[in-house]
Amino acid sequence: MRIRRYRASDRDAVAEVCARMGGDSTLTDPLLVPSVFALPYLELEPALAFVADDGGRVVGYVLGTADTRTFVRNYRRDWLPKLVDRYPRPDDEPSTPSEAVVDLLHAPERMLVPELAEYPAHLHVDLLPEHQRAGHGRALMTAFVDALARAGVPAVHLGVLTANTAARAFYDRLGFHLVAEHGDVTYLGLEVGPNAWLGASAAG
């Protein structure tokens, strides 16, 4: 397994992994979930995207932004206009899983959680189940956090479903700590300055 920087030719593979890991069996559009949680990062901040390559295909990724507030502004200005025709916002409260994801697509300001102001960066990481528990998730996270540290970003956060105790345990082992809880989402933070993060980059 090689952890390397994202290439434009990886776009479809990243979208496929995102759809497999974050999709719902009732969603009929395989690009809907990636259009919220993966593709905007590949377009707006590709330098902060890394993939796990098993030698034949991309089987995982980590991506995100160094500054959530700037990302939200660029998302609304540059990303969302490309999708409003394909995914118009529901007029009423979402009543299906697809409508709920579309509603998220149209509300990037949901990422601006006041308690997370001191953790400006955020990330998303996914790895196909058959490649988990082998150190590849840690290697992806190390590549991303090292990139933030080299750029002088002080801290990063992520959101995890409170019920996902396995994911929470993984992040705890990496040094993340509780910052806030909102509904069924727990937000975790990590200081990543050069004196706070001791990871060694695995990215080529």
Secondary structure as GFF3:
##gff-version 3
##sequence-region A 1 204
A	DSSP	beta_strand	2	5	.	.	.	ID=ss1
A	DSSP	three_ten_helix	8	10	.	.	.	ID=ss2
A	DSSP	alpha_helix	11	22	.	.	.	ID=ss3
A	DSSP	alpha_helix	32	37	.	.	.	ID=ss4
A	DSSP	alpha_helix	39	44	.	.	.	ID=ss5
A	DSSP	three_ten_helix	46	48	.	.	.	ID=ss6
A	DSSP	beta_strand	50	53	.	.	.	ID=ss7
A	DSSP	beta_strand	58	65	.	.	.	ID=ss8
A	DSSP	alpha_helix	68	74	.	.	.	ID=ss9
A	DSSP	pi_helix	75	79	.	.	.	ID=ss10
A	DSSP	three_ten_helix	80	82	.	.	.	ID=ss11
A	DSSP	alpha_helix	97	105	.	.	.	ID=ss12
A	DSSP	three_ten_helix	108	111	.	.	.	ID=ss13
A	DSSP	three_ten_helix	114	116	.	.	.	ID=ss14
A	DSSP	beta_strand	121	127	.	.	.	ID=ss15
A	DSSP	three_ten_helix	129	131	.	.	.	ID=ss16
A	DSSP	alpha_helix	136	150	.	.	.	ID=ss17
A	DSSP	beta_strand	155	161	.	.	.	ID=ss18
A	DSSP	alpha_helix	165	173	.	.	.	ID=ss19
A	DSSP	beta_strand	177	182	.	.	.	ID=ss20
A	DSSP	beta_strand	185	191	.	.	.	ID=ss21
###
